[in-house]
């Protein structure tokens, strides 16, 4: 499940970079949201991967 969500997060980041220079302000805000969501989830995975389970 984490792998699939990680792939989706990367796709969000790539799509966000593709849309960031769109013509409208709304498109740019959606792109920032997509990139932010992807980056936050990847950071969450990075932080939690270092913790050892008991």
Phi, psi and omega per residue, in radians:
X1 nan -0.737 3.131
X2 -1.112 -0.610 -3.134
X3 -1.151 -0.777 3.141
X4 -1.125 -0.733 3.119
X5 -1.189 -0.585 3.064
X6 -1.125 -0.705 3.110
X7 -1.152 -0.717 3.106
X8 -1.122 -0.675 3.109
X9 -1.096 -0.725 3.099
X10 -1.129 -0.703 3.096
X11 -1.120 -0.646 3.060
X12 -1.061 -0.751 -3.127
X13 -1.132 -0.783 -3.139
X14 -1.123 -0.760 3.124
X15 -1.135 -0.655 3.112
X16 -1.115 -0.736 3.090
X17 -1.141 -0.579 3.106
X18 -1.218 -0.528 -3.066
X19 -1.700 -0.123 -2.989
X20 -1.094 -0.502 -3.124
X21 -1.799 0.621 3.105
X22 -1.222 2.947 -3.074
X23 -1.276 -0.559 -3.041
X24 -1.840 2.784 3.130
X25 -1.199 -0.617 3.134
X26 -1.087 -0.733 3.128
X27 -1.110 -0.678 3.111
X28 -1.153 -0.660 3.130
X29 -1.211 -0.659 3.069
X30 -1.111 -0.719 3.129
X31 -1.103 -0.736 3.112
X32 -1.119 -0.674 3.090
X33 -1.123 -0.735 3.113
X34 -1.115 -0.809 3.140
X35 -1.125 -0.734 3.134
X36 -1.092 -0.746 3.117
X37 -1.080 -0.809 3.138
X38 -1.104 -0.754 -3.111
X39 -1.179 -0.732 3.139
X40 -1.109 -0.731 -3.138
X41 -1.169 -0.704 3.112
X42 -1.152 -0.648 3.060
X43 -1.139 -0.673 3.080
X44 -1.056 -0.780 3.102
X45 -1.111 -0.690 -3.141
X46 -1.128 -0.761 -3.123
X47 -1.191 -0.736 -3.088
X48 -1.366 -0.303 -3.140
X49 -1.296 -0.394 3.140
X50 -1.411 -0.324 -3.114
X51 -1.389 2.402 3.112
X52 -1.634 2.441 3.111
X53 -1.446 2.574 3.136
X54 -1.542 nan nan
